[in-house]
Amino acid sequence: MRSLYRSLSPAYCVWTKRKPPSRRAEIAFGVLYEGVLHVEDLLARRTRLCYEHRNRGLAAIDEVAKIAADILGWDEAAKAHEIENYKARCDAEEKAEGIVSEDEAQKVREQAVPITEFVDVAPQIDG
């Protein structure tokens, strides 16, 4: 794994007290080698910061979006759009957490516009 870090720009691997360089490298690696195109994918699936931190990774969203934008060539409008989409997801999930009924909670969660289309790979299974 160390050779991977050496292959990335040093800007993505700087040590800080709060975030190890591996987090920045995970973000860059996801975009460069795993085809990640959205901040949501980086925070929810690739790094799981969405689930590991109470703030759902929002504390890191600007830095994550900057790394992705630098690699993918996003302009400021595209970067802002990605950030707003992820914040909408987080808001919907937070509202849904207070609802006991799974069906009702899912309806609230679905109020956030999906960033990518959902594909049901097992339609024969309910739930």
LOPAGU-905978 format. One line per field, with one value per residue (C-alpha): residue number from 1; residue in one letter; chain; x, y, z. Coordinates in steps of 0.25 Angstrom, whole numbers, m for minus. Each point is the difference from the previous one (the first is absolute). Layout:
BEGIN
num = c(NUM_...)
residu = c(a_...)
chaine = c(A_...)
x = c(X_...)
y = c(Y_...)
z = c(Z_...)
***
This chain:
BEGIN
num = c(1_2_3_4_5_6_7_8_9_10_11_12_13_14_15_16_17_18_19_20_21_22_23_24_25_26_27_28_29_30_31_32_33_34_35_36_37_38_39_40_41_42_43_44_45_46_47_48_49_50_51_52_53_54_55_56_57_58_59_60_61_62_63_64_65_66_67_68_69_70_71_72_73_74_75_76_77_78_79_80_81_82_83_84_85_86_87_88_89_90_91_92_93_94_95_96_97_98_99_100_101_102_103_104_105_106_107_108_109_110_111_112_113_114_115_116_117_118_119_120_121_122_123_124_125_126_127)
residu = c(m_r_s_l_y_r_s_l_s_p_a_y_c_v_w_t_k_r_k_p_p_s_r_r_a_e_i_a_f_g_v_l_y_e_g_v_l_h_v_e_d_l_l_a_r_r_t_r_l_c_y_e_h_r_n_r_g_l_a_a_i_d_e_v_a_k_i_a_a_d_i_l_g_w_d_e_a_a_k_a_h_e_i_e_n_y_k_a_r_c_d_a_e_e_k_a_e_g_i_v_s_e_d_e_a_q_k_v_r_e_q_a_v_p_i_t_e_f_v_d_v_a_p_q_i_d_g)
chaine = c(A_A_A_A_A_A_A_A_A_A_A_A_A_A_A_A_A_A_A_A_A_A_A_A_A_A_A_A_A_A_A_A_A_A_A_A_A_A_A_A_A_A_A_A_A_A_A_A_A_A_A_A_A_A_A_A_A_A_A_A_A_A_A_A_A_A_A_A_A_A_A_A_A_A_A_A_A_A_A_A_A_A_A_A_A_A_A_A_A_A_A_A_A_A_A_A_A_A_A_A_A_A_A_A_A_A_A_A_A_A_A_A_A_A_A_A_A_A_A_A_A_A_A_A_A_A_A)
x = c(0_12_3_m14_2_13_m7_m10_3_6_m11_m10_9_4_0_m9_m4_m15_1_10_6_m7_m14_5_6_m13_m7_10_1_m15_m1_13_m1_m15_m8_m6_m8_m7_3_m12_7_13_m6_m10_6_15_4_m12_2_m15_m2_12_m2_m12_1_m1_13_m5_12_9_m9_7_13_m6_m7_13_8_m10_m2_15_1_m13_1_m13_m2_m5_m15_2_7_m11_m10_6_1_m14_m5_8_m5_m15_3_5_m12_m10_7_0_m15_m2_7_m10_m11_m4_m7_10_m10_m2_15_3_m10_7_14_m5_m3_15_1_9_13_0_m11_m4_1_m7_8_m9_m14_m6_4_m9_8)
y = c(0_9_0_5_12_3_0_10_15_4_10_m12_m7_11_m4_8_m2_m3_m8_m10_1_m14_8_9_m11_m8_12_2_m15_m2_11_m4_m15_m4_9_8_12_6_5_m9_m12_4_3_m11_m12_2_5_m2_13_2_m11_1_14_7_11_m10_5_14_6_m5_3_12_m7_m13_9_8_m13_m6_13_2_m14_0_14_5_15_7_m2_m15_m1_8_m8_m13_6_4_m14_m7_10_m3_m14_2_9_m11_m11_8_3_m15_m5_6_m8_m14_m5_m5_3_14_2_m5_10_12_m5_m1_15_2_m1_m12_3_m12_m9_m12_m13_m11_m13_m9_4_m13_3_10_9)
z = c(0_3_m15_m3_9_m7_m14_4_1_14_1_2_11_9_15_9_15_m4_m13_m4_m14_m3_0_m11_m7_1_m7_m11_m2_m1_m11_m7_0_4_m9_11_m6_12_14_5_m5_7_13_1_m7_m2_13_8_7_m1_10_8_5_7_m10_m12_m5_m2_8_m12_m12_m5_0_m6_m11_m2_m2_m10_m7_m2_m6_m8_m5_6_0_13_m4_m2_13_7_m6_5_14_0_m5_12_10_m5_2_14_4_m5_7_13_m1_m3_12_9_m6_5_m12_m11_m11_5_2_m14_m5_7_m5_m14_0_m3_m15_m3_m6_m8_m4_9_m7_7_m2_7_m3_5_14_8_9)
***
